[in-house]
Amino acid sequence: MYYPDEELVNKQDPIVAFLDIRKRNEEGRNMYSDEEVAIADEFRAMVENVYFRRRVFQNYRDKTIAIKVTSPKVVDTYTADYSNLIKFAEEHSIKIKKLAKSLIFHLSF
C-alpha cells in the first residue's frame, strides 16, 4: 500500500480555507476607500466581459487589489473589449502579471 509523504498531503479542510479567504477579503476591503473599490469593481466587470469563458476572482490584499483570471487563452484577446481593457489598465497604472496558468491584474492605490 502506498502512503504519501506527510508534507504533500493537504491537511486544511476546503470549507475552512474558503471561510478564511472570505474573512481576509472582508478585512482587506476595509483598507480601501469606496472610490478605490468602485474602480476595482469596474475593472473586474471589464475583465469578466473580455474573459467571459474563464473564472475571475477579486482579492483584497494588503498592498493591492488583485483580479485573477484562470486559464486565459489567446482567443480571448481578439476583441475590441480587450483593447479597452488594456487602455484602462494603462490609464490607472494597473500591473499585469502573466503566469503559466493564470493572469493577475494588480491595482495599487
ABEGO torsion letter per residue (X at the ends): XBBBBAAABBABBAAAAAAAAAAAAAAAAAABBAAAAAAAAAAAAAAAAABAABBBBBBBBAABBBBBBBGBBAAAAABAAAAAAAAAAAAAGBBBBBBAABBBBBBBX
